Amino acid sequence: MTTFVLVPGAWLGAWVWKKTTPIFEEKGHKVYPVTLTGMGERVHLASKDFGIETAIQDVLNVIKYNDIDDFILVGHSFAGKVVAAVADRVPEKVRLLLYLDASRPEKVRTPQEGFDPTREFGPLPPGSLGIPLTEEIINNLGKDVKGDDRKWMLSKATPWPLKLATEPITLSKSFDGVRSTYIFCSKSGDPVDDIIAGKWGKLEGPYKIIDSGHWPMITKPDELVEDMLSLSEK
């Protein structure tokens, strides 16, 4: 049995793992899908005072209060930096980091992974704390999300709190011993071949490539689970 802690990316909550969770459980594995403060069913807690440290604590508390140990920590999309920071705090508990089409922090001591997504997705709506998910964004990052799946995704998606993107993380030497694996999505808009070739930093572990957009947990759940289980054995 393998235990997975699943941290979703922008606009998402624990709900996005709805198709994958039963597949893991049918195979005898445990999964703990996380919703970060300000998104999903916790959207009512969104506040200008909450940023990346709150997200880190969200995951640490799931680990603490469920007595989770020796697990695979999965970060999707921007949550790559969240799971890296979590692993830096509890490296003795994390068996493996799995970056799912995610940002991949380096083993350095300087602040990193802070960026301004309004340059790509446009300005915040008046009075909003976050960037809403739109049809245009889905078409750019994962146009394979179609029909009922797209309607479902748009009905559940909540604004991505801007501070979760703009605030950087700073990792310590504790992170240096954490092992990493990767899943890349060939249709999410990133130059996967260049990434694998090391153009933006060397990969420090094995990887898989899924022929999907940015949300394979919606469009290819069986293949995603298969790849995650395969990498967990590396």
Buried (B, 14 or more C-beta within 10 A) or exposed (E): EBBBBBBBBBBBBBBBBBBBBEBBEEEEBBBBBBBBBBBBEBBEEBEEEBBBEBBBBBBBEBBEEEEBEEBBBBBBBBBBBBBBBBBBBBBEBBBBBBBBBBBBBBBEEEEBBEBEBEEEBEEBEEEEBBBBBBEEBBEBBBBBBEEEBBEBBBEBBBBBBBBBBBBBBEBEEEBEEBBBBBBBBBBBBBEBEEBEEEEEEEBBBEBBBBEBBBBBBBBBBEBBBBBBBEBBEE
